[in-house]
Structure formats: structure tokens, C-alpha cells
């Protein structure tokens, strides 16, 4: 198998703790927050006949929330890998 792979006592590979999976999670979170908030704004525009005001407002909210969440998750990934900039309290 992999020479640098880590295993749990039962012999299972700890591939899920890889930093790559953390980065995939960050991208998924960012995309989901932007798309979900935009769709919510679009639906609300249809309900209140205010197109495109609420779509744009919720798009901006989705961007802000997505980037904030992605930043927080990136800090956690960096802290787990021991890279500089990933320390607690930042």
C-alpha cells in the first residue's frame, strides 16, 4: 500500500483525514452557500414580485457567508496539517 499512509488500530487507512478532502469540502461549502442563497433570493423575488432585488441581495449574502465559512474551514485544515497561518486564535 502507501508508504506514508496512516492506519487506525483496526488496520483501516486514514485517507479521510487527508488535507485534500478538507479542501474539497471547502469548495463544496462555498459553491453550495452561493447557489442556495441565490436560489432563495430568486424564489423570494417571485413571491414578492421584486426581481432582481432580492436575488442580488441574497447572492451577496451567499458570497459573504461562503467566503467567511471557507476561510474558517481553511484555517482548520491548515491547523491540522501544522502549516503556518493555521494557528488557533487568528
C-alpha positions in Angstrom: 0.0 0.0 0.0 1.1 3.6 0.5 4.3 4.1 2.4 3.3 7.2 4.1 -0.3 6.1 4.8 -1.6 6.2 8.4 -3.8 3.4 9.8 -6.1 3.1 12.7 -5.6 0.2 15.1 -8.1 -1.9 13.1 -6.0 -1.6 10.0 -8.1 0.8 8.1 -6.5 3.6 6.1 -7.0 7.1 7.4 -7.5 8.6 3.9 -10.5 10.7 5.1 -8.1 12.8 7.3 -6.2 13.9 4.2 -5.9 17.7 3.7 -7.2 17.1 0.1 -10.6 16.1 1.5 -10.7 19.2 3.6 -10.1 21.4 0.5 -12.8 19.6 -1.4 -15.1 20.3 1.5 -14.2 24.0 1.4 -15.1 24.2 -2.3 -18.3 22.4 -1.9 -19.3 24.6 1.0 -18.5 27.8 -1.0 -20.5 26.7 -4.0 -23.4 25.4 -2.0 -23.8 28.6 0.0 -23.7 30.8 -3.1 -26.1 28.8 -5.1 -28.5 28.1 -2.3 -28.7 31.7 -1.2 -29.1 32.9 -4.8 -32.0 30.4 -5.4 -33.6 31.5 -2.2 -33.4 35.1 -3.4 -34.8 34.2 -6.7 -37.7 32.4 -5.1 -38.5 35.3 -2.8 -38.4 37.6 -5.8 -41.1 35.5 -7.4 -43.2 35.6 -4.2 -42.9 39.4 -3.8 -42.6 40.5 -7.4 -39.4 42.4 -6.7 -37.0 40.9 -9.3 -34.0 41.1 -9.3 -33.5 43.0 -5.9 -33.7 40.0 -3.5 -31.8 37.8 -5.9 -28.9 40.2 -5.8 -29.1 40.8 -2.0 -29.1 37.0 -1.3 -26.3 36.5 -3.8 -24.1 39.0 -1.9 -25.1 37.3 1.4 -24.2 33.9 0.0 -20.9 35.2 -1.2 -20.1 36.8 2.2 -21.2 33.7 4.2 -19.5 31.4 1.8 -16.1 33.2 1.9 -16.3 33.5 5.7 -17.1 29.8 6.1 -14.4 28.8 3.6 -11.8 31.0 5.5 -12.7 29.3 8.8 -12.5 25.8 7.2 -9.2 26.7 5.6 -7.8 27.7 9.0 -8.9 24.4 10.4 -7.2 22.4 7.6 -4.0 24.4 8.0 -4.0 23.8 11.7 -4.4 20.1 11.2 -1.5 19.9 8.8 0.7 22.1 11.0 1.2 24.8 8.4 2.0 28.3 9.4 -1.1 30.6 9.5 -3.3 27.9 10.8 -2.8 28.5 14.5 -5.6 29.0 16.9 -6.8 32.5 17.9 -6.3 34.0 14.4 
